Amino acid sequence: MTIYEPSLILDGMSSSNGSAGRLSLYLILVLVISAFTLAILVLPYDTVYVQDRAYLDWFLAVMIVCFAVFVLGTVSNALVWMRGKGLVGTPESRLMRTVARALSVIFSRKIVRLTSVFLREALYITKLRELSMLRWFAHFMILGGFLLMFALDIFVTLSLDIFGWETMISEDGWAKLLVRDFAFEIAGLMMLVGLTMALTRKFVVRPKQHSTEGADAASLVFLFLIVVGGFVLEGMGMAGSISGHEGNELYSFVGYAFSLVMPGSAGDYYDQAWLVHAVMSALLIAFIPFSKLFHMLVTPVVIQLEMLLGQEGGAL
Ligand code: HEM
């Protein structure tokens, strides 16, 4: 799918400042990755889940590497889009200009409209709806569950790590039960249902015609293993009665179902299972730019940004 239209680019970037653009881009990349690393090293990042700090440190180290791979992969994808015929300047300098214009939209009031249109475009996808209601529903559950979990994650991280919100921490706090237990469970369940449907279609039904717009099998399997791993982890915590997991049967009902088939000793390996789950999700982030997931997430954003900038008399 084409998400970058060369004819929309304005001429005017002289090739003589191409190497300066290239240098600036790579300097910015180094700065972004260094800032992320610094934030992880400096912030008093903590977790209410894992007991042994060494596991957390290992995860943070892997996360830094995966973030760097994600950024470099994303930029190399973007540079491929920037290679249009008959354009002036290097792809790097065009990318810099595109990012600057995109940021001017993101840090303006237009971000509200951009977000709402993105959600509508990404979740509603009329074309897929007309093709098959089942495929549309599976896609809605996967992306909807993922976005919900992402939003919840930001909210919980802020309230736990930054604000130390007691009702989010204490065992019977309403925010802990309704957000950390129940809302996360719903997001995870949505993904589990959608992924099971998509994988059944790919590996059991095996339709003759594969749409080029669907996610590739590797991304789906990867995501499925992470989601199942999350529920297994929750089940281990409940089976082993680890603190924060007692009395959660009602709110963490899927994790509870998993805990029923686990011995109490499963709780002894909770930290190790946490590391596997966390590292797998970090690896997924690194894998995104190299998978079709990237195009599924980025396409609606780029289309909307182009429309918004087009209305102002310019384009990306
Ligand atoms: C692609 C990213 C991820 C996905 C799709 C995912 C999915 C899930 C799911 C479905 C669950 C079980 C139900 C629930 O409570 O939501 C879960 C649990 C959990 N996840 Fe993740 N997860 C991701 C990333 C992470 C990361 C990066 C960490 C830690 C750094 C993490 C830590 C946990 C923990 C601690 C639990 C269990 C909570 C408990 O014991 O009750 N997850 N995850």
Residues whose N, C-alpha, C, O or C-beta is under 5 A from the ligand:
A	BS01	HEM	Y49 R180 D181 F184 E185 G188 I226 V227 G230 F231 L233 E234 G237 A278 S281
